[in-house]
Amino acid sequence: MGSRGEGSGRRPRPPSTPLTPDSHKKLKYMTQEIARVRRHLPAERKYAILEEIRKCTGNKPEILRREGIYTADVLRYEAIAREGAIRALGLSRPGRKSSKEVSLAEYEALKNDLARKDKALSEMAVEFTILKKKVNGE
């Protein structure tokens, strides 16, 4: 039983393929084909992919293949989005928003504009009163 003959229970080795001068080219081609192409996606695109994957019911691998990304990339996008949301919510404060600061020059321009419009409105009110009296015969 201890001999290495035909009945030893081991499978025979497949014949090895002979190496040719072009073998390294085939190997290089195959590794390039398998290698992942690095792409830089803008943040908006990453978020859109993340939303699409969240909404999908069963074709997640298809989306990943189409976009050329891996599940690990999606997990990283989710972690970043979660951290960003927590940070943004931490900055928000309850209550009324603080008033906007206005420069002195802009304040003066707005004040002058209001005074001009107020004067025009009062002149129109006087004209309206005069016309009303003429129509009514007073």
Secondary structure, 3 states (H helix, E strand, C coil): CCCCCHHHCCCCCCCCCCCCCCHHHHHHHHHHHHCCCCCCCCHHHHHHHHHHHHHCCCCHHHHHHHHCCCHHHHHHHHHHHHHHHHHHHHHCCCCCCCCCCCCHHHHHHHHHHHHHHHHHHHHHHHHHHHHHHHHHCC
